Amino acid sequence: MPTLSFPYTREPGDRIIVANAIANNEAPLVTSDHLINAEYPNAIW
């Protein structure tokens, strides 16, 4: 099973949210978190 690495966040909730978006074919992710916005290409806000 492949593992995912999110070097831009250490918060477990953020990791679950980003992993879920990636698992759903890189789905758009609406967030105001500036670290996720900077690193996840499909982040919106």
C-alpha positions in Angstrom: 0.0 0.0 0.0 1.5 3.4 -0.9 2.0 6.0 1.7 1.3 9.7 1.3 3.6 12.4 2.6 2.4 15.9 3.5 5.5 17.9 4.5 3.6 21.1 4.7 1.2 20.2 7.6 1.6 18.2 10.8 -2.0 18.5 11.9 -3.8 15.1 11.6 -7.1 16.6 10.6 -5.5 18.5 7.7 -3.7 15.3 6.6 -7.0 13.4 6.5 -8.7 16.2 4.5 -5.9 16.4 1.9 -5.6 12.6 1.7 -9.4 12.4 1.0 -9.2 15.0 -1.7 -6.2 13.2 -3.3 -8.0 9.8 -3.1 -11.0 11.4 -4.9 -9.1 12.0 -8.1 -7.4 15.2 -6.9 -10.8 16.8 -6.1 -11.0 20.5 -5.5 -10.5 21.4 -1.9 -12.1 24.5 -0.4 -9.9 25.8 2.5 -8.6 29.0 4.0 -5.4 27.2 5.3 -2.5 29.1 3.6 -0.2 26.1 3.8 -2.6 23.8 2.0 -3.4 26.5 -0.5 0.3 26.9 -1.3 1.0 23.1 -1.7 -2.2 21.4 -2.9 -2.7 22.4 -6.6 -6.5 22.1 -6.5 -7.1 24.1 -3.4 -9.6 26.9 -3.7 -10.0 30.1 -1.6 
